[in-house]
Amino acid sequence: MAGQLPLEGVKVADFSWAYAGPIATKQLAIFGAQVVKIETHSRPDSVRIALPFIGKPSRNSSAVFGNFAPSKLSISLNLNMPEAVAVARRLAAWADVVVENFSAGQMATWGLDYARIRESNPGVIMLSSSQQGQTGPTASHPGLGGMLQALAGFNHFTGYPDRGPRGPSIPYPDMIAPWFSIVAIIAALEHRQRTGEGQYLDLSQLEASLQFLAPAVLDYSANGRAGERRANASDEAAPHNAYRCRGDDRWCAISVRSDEEWRAFRGVVGDPAWAGEPRFASLADRIEHAGELDELVSEWTGEREAEEVMRLMQEGGVPAGVVANGRDLHQDPQLRHREHFAMVDHPRMGTIPVDAPAFRILGTPPDIQPSPSLGQHNEMVCRELLQISPEEYQTLLDQGIFS
């Protein structure tokens, strides 16, 4: 139907927290699924208290949570209480899709593993997104993305050759796994539509992350080379680095991969005498003397604004791009044209930006609403979705399960 969001009518019980799960369920929510986020006041989602806050710091004023949880409903259930677990089971029975990213085995301790949920909901689709999958000798090891990126190998490759491993500044596997989760869930929904069968999706964030190190894995498999930290050095390009430009912490990345691009580069920088020296004559020569070349390029870029360097290089046919910060991204004319940052009115934080998806579906823009306050929809979820009577709901309130 024209204008209908593609996931309208899909019901999701979202037990996930931090990044890897909520980023996936965000996409389901903004494309029409009814996503109920199960959380607790006694141990709030770590992203609810993540910097930066907008206004007074609170569990409802984290800009990160605002970006990861738009268009969701929130019910607070203290799963240390049997009565709360009973409500959670009713949510799992209500749902088409159950999503969780706890350590392997945690859902089973609440009786919320796939086998138990399936007893009351045979067609359910359940996704478990854990560090190393649900099976194997180290599956039960708990951890977060910062540790997993070291285990996956990202830290080994990130940094300078004469220093220790650095690693990305964000939990990189948490930025990779959600997209595998989304595809798996959509495929399972399509399969259920054809067959009526549910699915259990066991996603290993480690294995998903290894896809982004495929060249290094292949190099070791084929050639026995384990790889090393090389900062921004390349076997295929020189100059190839981020070069300091005029201003405070301003940089521009430049990559020259062929003799044709080298000639274009020489033209952009005014063909200085050093550019014609024998040590820079061929690509192999430039790679061999990349450190010396970087110093010379930095002298030229250091006298110019990063945006000017990018413009001159691109106009001359040389690949280059400003090393953008947050301000750059919010002012970027291409992102503004695409309306990448959706502005939503949040009751606590005011008007805030939320990342829209990178793809567009003709005629069906995503429905991006403010993220919920913790427990905001307790009564609505219980009364309207689970058909809990007013008397039973009052009993649950008196028992304190929404703590």
RANORTA-V736534 format. One record per residue. N is the residue number from 1. OMEGA is omega in whole degrees, -180 to 180 (NA if undefined). Layout:
{{N,OMEGA} {N,OMEGA}}
This chain:
{{1,-177} {2,178} {3,180} {4,178} {5,-170} {6,-177} {7,177} {8,-179} {9,178} {10,-177} {11,-174} {12,170} {13,-170} {14,177} {15,-171} {16,-178} {17,-178} {18,-172} {19,-165} {20,178} {21,-177} {22,178} {23,179} {24,-177} {25,173} {26,-178} {27,177} {28,-176} {29,-174} {30,174} {31,165} {32,180} {33,174} {34,-173} {35,177} {36,179} {37,179} {38,-178} {39,-176} {40,175} {41,-175} {42,176} {43,-174} {44,174} {45,-177} {46,-179} {47,177} {48,-179} {49,-180} {50,175} {51,2} {52,171} {53,173} {54,-173} {55,-178} {56,180} {57,179} {58,178} {59,-177} {60,-177} {61,175} {62,178} {63,179} {64,178} {65,178} {66,180} {67,-174} {68,-173} {69,179} {70,171} {71,178} {72,169} {73,-179} {74,171} {75,-179} {76,-180} {77,177} {78,-173} {79,169} {80,-179} {81,-179} {82,-179} {83,177} {84,177} {85,179} {86,177} {87,178} {88,178} {89,176} {90,175} {91,179} {92,178} {93,178} {94,-166} {95,166} {96,-176} {97,173} {98,-178} {99,175} {100,176} {101,173} {102,172} {103,-179} {104,177} {105,-176} {106,-179} {107,180} {108,-180} {109,176} {110,-175} {111,-178} {112,175} {113,-174} {114,-177} {115,-179} {116,180} {117,-177} {118,179} {119,-180} {120,-177} {121,-172} {122,-177} {123,-175} {124,171} {125,-179} {126,176} {127,171} {128,180} {129,-176} {130,-175} {131,-174} {132,-178} {133,-174} {134,-177} {135,178} {136,-173} {137,-179} {138,-178} {139,-175} {140,-179} {141,176} {142,177} {143,179} {144,-174} {145,179} {146,176} {147,-177} {148,-179} {149,174} {150,179} {151,-179} {152,179} {153,-178} {154,-179} {155,-180} {156,-176} {157,-173} {158,179} {159,-177} {160,-175} {161,-178} {162,-179} {163,-179} {164,179} {165,180} {166,-176} {167,175} {168,-177} {169,177} {170,176} {171,-168} {172,179} {173,178} {174,178} {175,-179} {176,-172} {177,-175} {178,-176} {179,171} {180,179} {181,-178} {182,-179} {183,-180} {184,180} {185,-180} {186,178} {187,180} {188,176} {189,179} {190,178} {191,180} {192,178} {193,-179} {194,-170} {195,-174} {196,-176} {197,172} {198,-178} {199,166} {200,-176} {201,-178} {202,-175} {203,174} {204,178} {205,176} {206,-178} {207,176} {208,-177} {209,-178} {210,177} {211,-177} {212,173} {213,-174} {214,180} {215,-180} {216,178} {217,180} {218,180} {219,178} {220,-179} {221,-175} {222,-170} {223,180} {224,179} {225,-177} {226,-180} {227,-176} {228,175} {229,-177} {230,-175} {231,-180} {232,-179} {233,-178} {234,173} {235,-173} {236,-175} {237,171} {238,-1} {239,180} {240,-174} {241,169} {242,-171} {243,-179} {244,180} {245,-179} {246,178} {247,-176} {248,176} {249,179} {250,-173} {251,174} {252,177} {253,180} {254,179} {255,-179} {256,-169} {257,-177} {258,177} {259,178} {260,178} {261,178} {262,177} {263,178} {264,179} {265,179} {266,179} {267,-179} {268,-176} {269,175} {270,178} {271,179} {272,-176} {273,-177} {274,-179} {275,-180} {276,-179} {277,-178} {278,-178} {279,178} {280,-171} {281,-178} {282,178} {283,179} {284,178} {285,-178} {286,177} {287,180} {288,-178} {289,-174} {290,-179} {291,178} {292,179} {293,179} {294,-180} {295,-180} {296,179} {297,-179} {298,177} {299,-179} {300,-178} {301,-177} {302,179} {303,-173} {304,174} {305,-179} {306,-180} {307,178} {308,178} {309,180} {310,-178} {311,-179} {312,180} {313,-178} {314,178} {315,179} {316,179} {317,-180} {318,178} {319,-179} {320,177} {321,176} {322,172} {323,-168} {324,170} {325,-177} {326,180} {327,179} {328,-177} {329,-178} {330,178} {331,-176} {332,-176} {333,179} {334,178} {335,177} {336,179} {337,-179} {338,-177} {339,-179} {340,178} {341,177} {342,-180} {343,-178} {344,-179} {345,-179} {346,-176} {347,-179} {348,-171} {349,-176} {350,-180} {351,-176} {352,177} {353,175} {354,178} {355,171} {356,177} {357,-178} {358,180} {359,177} {360,175} {361,-173} {362,176} {363,-178} {364,177} {365,-179} {366,179} {367,-174} {368,-179} {369,-179} {370,174} {371,-176} {372,167} {373,-177} {374,-179} {375,-175} {376,-172} {377,-179} {378,-176} {379,-178} {380,-179} {381,-178} {382,-173} {383,-172} {384,-176} {385,-176} {386,177} {387,176} {388,-176} {389,178} {390,-179} {391,179} {392,179} {393,179} {394,177} {395,179} {396,176} {397,-178} {398,179} {399,178} {400,-176} {401,-177} {402,-177} {403,NA}}
